[in-house]
Every structure is written in structure tokens, then in C-alpha cells.
């Protein structure tokens, strides 16, 4: 998060997918990019992707998945993930992935 702030991005975070859905509905913008962890309590990343896909407000928002396991084989095309990356990604690669979503 600090890296993104240092690069000039406005960053907000939540603890799980359910909080993310509630937060996004309360803070609508056309400029959101979601950086998603797959392993979260309450509502994990895969459940969040399914809920996002079913929600017309959230479905267009781009998502970059960052995962400790680096395993995105279970993601399906309907999840519409812009990029799946390991949490050990180098900062310039993350910044490039974010730029590619704009």
C-alpha cells in the first residue's frame, strides 16, 4: 500500500470481500482498480469475483489479483481478472500492471 501511495495513487483497503462490496457501493467512481487477495476471511477473493460479476455497478471495475500461492488456475474467464500476480512481484511490475488497466 505504501508503494502505491508513494507512486501517487489514492489507496483504500478493507479486510475482506464483503467489506469491499459494501465500500465500493458507498464510494462510487469510474476510476477504481481493485487489487484483490484470494485468501481473505468472511468472503474470499473467488467469492468476491463472483459477487462482482453479478453486480452491474461493480462488474466493469478492473481487478488485479495478488496471491501468495500465485495460483490462478481456478479463475475462470467470467471472473474478468486483468492480471494475476504473485505477492512477491517487483514494484515496477505492479505499477506497470496498474498502468495497463487504465
URJO-V431115 format. One record per backbone hydrogen bond with DSSP energy under -0.5 kcal/mol. NH is the residue of the N-H (numbers start at 1). CO is the residue of the C=O. If there is no record, write none. Layout:
BEGIN
nh->{NH/NH}
co->{CO/CO}
END
This chain:
BEGIN
nh->{5/6/7/8/9/11/17/20/21/22/23/24/25/26/27/32/34/35/36/36/38/40/43/45/46/48/49/50/51/52/53/54/55/55/56/59/61/62/64/65/65/66/66/67/72/75/79/80/82/82/83/85/87/89/93/94/95/96/97/98/99/100/101/101/102}
co->{1/2/3/5/4/9/43/16/17/18/19/20/21/22/23/29/62/33/34/64/66/38/41/38/38/44/45/46/47/48/49/50/51/52/54/55/58/32/34/63/83/36/64/85/70/72/76/77/63/80/63/65/67/86/90/90/91/92/93/94/95/96/97/98/99}
END
